[in-house]
Amino acid sequence: EVQLVESGGGLVQAGGSLRLSCTTSGFTFDDSGIGWFRQAPGKEREGVVCITIIDGGTYYTDSAKGRFTISSDYAKNTVYLQMNSLKPEDTAVYYCAAMVPVPYGSDWCLEQYEYDYWGQGTQVTVSL
């Protein structure tokens, strides 16, 4: 059974930091690409950042550049999203998703309807 479990969300003040985790099981981690997406109330789900596990290649959207860092831990089959300098507009439910196998390059990253598996999401709330 494939599982993606997000954790690490919570309430933080503007300027603060959070580290989200996406722990995976049930598929070959090395073959995958993992993306982080978010959905704010009343808005469409949007891509944030993604990583190709086998080579560590990453793609950051403009909203994440300079503030967020994605990383992976092979031993734990886990992907992390370190979020710094958080802003109220970062408030959303954050989801991780897996694409297996992952295509070459980075064009796949924001194609959310091409992902095979999704987690249940974790709430991030940034207050003023």
Disulfide bonds with the S-S distance in Angstrom:
Cys22-Cys96 2.11
Cys50-Cys109 1.82
